[in-house]
């Protein structure tokens, strides 16, 4: 073995070389923040709209619609951070690590909380996911009645306002 190969190996195994190698290897095992947020929103969608015999919201891909809304990006990121902190207080490593009952408890506490706009976050998610869920053709087709809300429509609103 040549002297420069030995020096290169020594340099690699020094603290600097080991830190670089560790950082490269850690990037393969640690999920990207965007992936974590997307998986968390999918889990929230499934807790809010599990389907109960029909397709769940995440199975329909409705969480992607919410993730694509540019005006919600900061609120989504902050909301996932809040839910992850709540999960830690419940004994989980993050929101995704909780079981179904734990996720439901975390979301219930978010609905009741006045911290950091978390209540607004879950209400906004419920609105957008609910609208998309009950508008999805697979869900609408499961309900037999698609007519007007009353057999004769709204009789008291047939005429122009005076």
Beta strands, then each sheet from edge to edge (+ up, - down):
end
